[in-house]
């Protein structure tokens, strides 16, 4: 099939699309792929690195307060719809897929107006602004959290999970911990605030180091590159025992996950799709800086099923980090129960489910 993908701005919008493209290629279903994004978004760097055809349109998001910039946003949207229509006519896709971010608004709207089959993927438990807008026009709406279904027209919604989950579902331990001077015979707590790190999580870790030094479990702490020098300076006068490994960044983070007993981190949609696909217990610290506080709602979806514990950012400090970590890391039975509950929430065939929806739309 010929497919146009559009999504961008953040990795959470890009990686589900890349997961789908990879699965289409594995199943030899991709006759031709075009990815449409913006030059300013991460997609302009990430997508071409995957040898995927990429084209850019100029677009920007709405300001949440009254602003003259919103007049420009409308003008750019109308112009980009015209540009997107030309791309669509030239490429002649069988289906157009949107994975979020304002860039997908123009592309999916244009496709719908041209009567091309359209499907969007909403990865979070609260619908984003772009997907709420597109929900009125597209043919199908793929969701990862059942809670978000009520925010869309009922007849369009299908639960597929996040396509990213299928990329990690079958990963096995591969002794990657040894690369970070840790061993496979001790349970490992991964503390990771996302690709750029999270300052409050980093601060809590620094406070927790004296206590973590004494624990019968290992800690792999990933600060984010932009924070690493500050972390090194803060730890310069502290003893850091061999059971703690401090790293700026791990390029292939999913490869580490099968060797981790518990993850402490944010509650972004991609992260949760990975840890539920693998069945990993988690301590979630939702970012309070995201639209509609959707990470808190994402986290509660796991907490309510006893697959995770949650610490709000306001509650997070060295003491609460250590106490919550101890509760899980020293109780293998609890971890096993939470792991089973997490696995029940995972969708290990999410990409294949999504592809089924694409195929059904094309055949209609």
Order of alpha helices (4+ residues) and beta strands (2+ residues): beta-alpha-beta-alpha-beta-alpha-beta-alpha-beta-alpha-beta-beta-alpha-beta-alpha-beta-alpha-beta-alpha-beta-alpha-beta-alpha-beta-alpha-alpha-alpha
